[in-house]
Amino acid sequence: MATNLALDDALLAQAFSLSGFRTKRETVNAALAEYVEKRRASEIVALFGTVDYDRSYDYKALRSRGNGNPR
């Protein structure tokens, strides 16, 4: 998809030099991918402490069923 963007030239130059990519397009796509990854990670971190768990669950009992396979 062709898109025209007004980008901060100084910021793009910094990202371009730090990235090691050969084109501005690769640099911008990598920056977008990193942004999405960080946002998704922060959403996961926000879930910590919000999920209930069963205190009586014994994961070690599953190991004793043989070769570590909980089947």
N, C-alpha and C positions, 0 to 999 in steps of 0.2 A: 504494500500500500504506500503510495507516494504521499509524503506529508512535508509541508514547509513549516519549519519551526524557527522562532527567533531565540537562539541559544546564547548564553553568556560566553563570549569568545574566550575570555581568560580562563573560565572554569573548564570549558571544553578543551582548551590547550593543555591545562594541567592533567585532566583525565586522560587525554590522548598520550601524553608523555609518560604517565605512570602505568598505563595499561600495557604498553608494548604491542598493541594491535597495529595493523598496517593501515587501517582506514578509520575515519571518523564514524562511519556507520557501525563497524564492529565495536568501537568504543562505546557508543551510545547504547547499542543493544546489550552489551555486557553490563553497563551501568543500570539499565532498566531491569535486567534479570536479577542483579544483586539487590536492587531496591525491593523488588517483589519478594525475594527470599528473606530479606531482613524483616519485612512487614509480616510475613507469614510466621516467622520464628517468634516475633514479639506477641502475636496472637496466641501462639501455643504457650509461651511463658505466662501469659495472663491467666491461663487455665490452671496453673499450679495451685494446689490447695482447694480447688473447687470440685474435684471429683471424689465421690465417696468410694471407699474401698472396704472390703470384708476383712476385718482384723483376724478372723479365724482361718483365713485361707492359708494353706500350708504348701508352699511351692516345693518344699523339700520332699514331701510325700510323693509328688509326681516323679521325682528323680528315682525313687526306689522301685518303680515299676519295671526297671530294666533298661539298659543302654540309653537312658536319658530321653526316651521317647514317651510322651504323655498319652499314648493311645490307649 
